[in-house]
Amino acid sequence: MIGISVPIETAATPPGRLADRAKILLVDDTPGNLVSLEAALEGLGEDLVMAQSGMEALRYLLEDDFAAVLLDVKMPEMDGFQTAELIRARKRSRHVPILFLTGYKGDEQLFRGYDLGAVDFLFKPIVPEILRSKVKVFVELSRNTALLQRQAEVLGKAEQKFRSLLEAAPDAMAVVNGEGEIVLVNAQVEKVFGYRRQALLGKAIDILVPDRFQWGHQAGFLHKDQTSDKGVEICGVRKDGSEFPVEISLSPLDTQEGALVIATIRDVTERKKADQEIRDLNASLERRVSERTAELQESNQALRRSNDDLNQFAYAASHDLQEPLRMVALYSQLLQRRYGERLDTQADQYISYVMNGAHRMESLLQDLLAYSQVGSLGEGPVGPVDFSDALAKTLLNLKATIDENQAVVTWSELPTLHGHEIRIVQLLQNLVSNAIKYRGAERPKVHLDATFQDGEWLFSIRDNGIGIKPEYAEQIFGIFKRLHGKRYPGTGIGLAICERIVKSYGGRIWVESTPDMGSTFYFTLQNRLQG
């Protein structure tokens, strides 16, 4: 039996059954004798219960436990010896101390009394001091007996709880004494190691590990350096000699029988297998990422080369196409000036169509060139851009348009972010010029604002123009997308350029508008732009 250390309740402990007053049963058929016994024992401070016959005493013994019974030998109907015999015959009162009270000192009575389980004889006339002294001894003995019984019950419950917890543990657990011998194991030990538990009791714990992992001399098993809640990974060995990875944790346990160690043994075969699979998977993923990275780098290089070629082509195409367009426009003007009076009205109108088409094609080519060059390497690295300065340059570029429309442009405090100034000016210029171009009947009013929220800057450009129907809110950012035909000049590339600029910095752009009530264009930019 393993003794588990628990707090010991002493006789001086106030709460609980052990601290209650002890009951002492006084049995005598003479009332005067009972009064004398009561007076002699009153100073002990215990509960005195008095009975005038053997039958009455037996009834009390059926209901309560007594620390001692003072029993008169000579009583009518049932004398003290007969009463004592019945007391001893009952399980509950079998060990109650019985002190016989008698006026006879014959050996026959003494032998019979002791034979019936008497612990002592008190001869009449009884000396009060001797009576109190002897009864006090048996009261203390009763208390100590009850205390020991209580401790045994507590220890039994604690041990039972410990065994239940040990048995319910999901890991194999073995309790080892100071000599390194196994004194207790749970069912998991049998399952993991293949031994019957009886075969392990008394064996050294080393039987469960290979020779190369054994702790050496058993006395070292309980050394403080070797007892830790932190698991140590070693190998275990089954009854059939097969080895497998385990994690062992050693925890000290103080008991009445000395220091013990609880060895918690966990089979980590599946965990080792999973760890290896994860390592293999990580290695495979690293290899695939490396290969994919190399492929992406090659793709990026090819894409950069393609973009460079496309930009060069777009620049060359737009430059080369603009020259013949200029010639068409120039010679159309010369033709109109020199021969205008000789041509009829219809011919003069045809020449106007040719000139307008040439000028429009030239504007388209210029805007297309601007769209293709957004994000090109020619813009150089990013740098700090003061949006207030960029707006000032924008308003200077649009001065004629602003004056012509008597537009009012206002703005709140604007931040400084990293980017390309030429891009930012182009972005603001396209949005402000659109706000003025698509004016309503009132004087154009445009307001720029910027607020920092959720880790990014939110810009807004609000106007009081003609507005946009909700179904066209996304369509207007497409290249060559125009909603108003020839009523308003333009190529339909301006907002597409704005979207491309904003997206090149990792932002987004959208519009919220109500027809005839104006529009608000929003775009976001990171706190520190990436070019």
Secondary structure, 3 states (H helix, E strand, C coil): CCCECCCCCCCCCCCCHHHCCCEEEEECCCHHHHHHHHHHHHHHCCEEEEECCHHHHHHHHHHCCCCEEEEECCCCCCCHHHHHHHHHHCCCCCCCCEEEEECCCCHHHHHHHHHCCEEEEEECCCCHHHHHHHHHHHHHHHHHHHHHHHHHHHHHHHHHHHHHHHHHCCCEEEEECCCCEEEEECHHHHHHHCCCHHHHCCCEHHHHCCHHHCCCCHHHHHCHHHCEEEEEEEEEECCCCCEEEEEEEEEEEEECCEEEEEEEEEECHHHHHHHHHHHHHHHHHHHHHHHHHHHHHHHHHHHHHHHHHHHHHHHHHHHHHHHHHHHHHHHHHHHHHHHCCCCCHHHHHHHHHHHHHHHHHHHHHHHHHHHHCCCCHHHCCCEEEEHHHHHHHHHHHCHHHHHHHCCEEEECCCCEEEECHHHHHHHHHHHHHHHHHCCCCCCCEEEEEEEEECCEEEEEEEECCCCCCHHHCCHHHCCCCCCCHHHCCCCCCHHHHHHHHHHHCCCCEEEEECCCCCEEEEEEEECCCCC
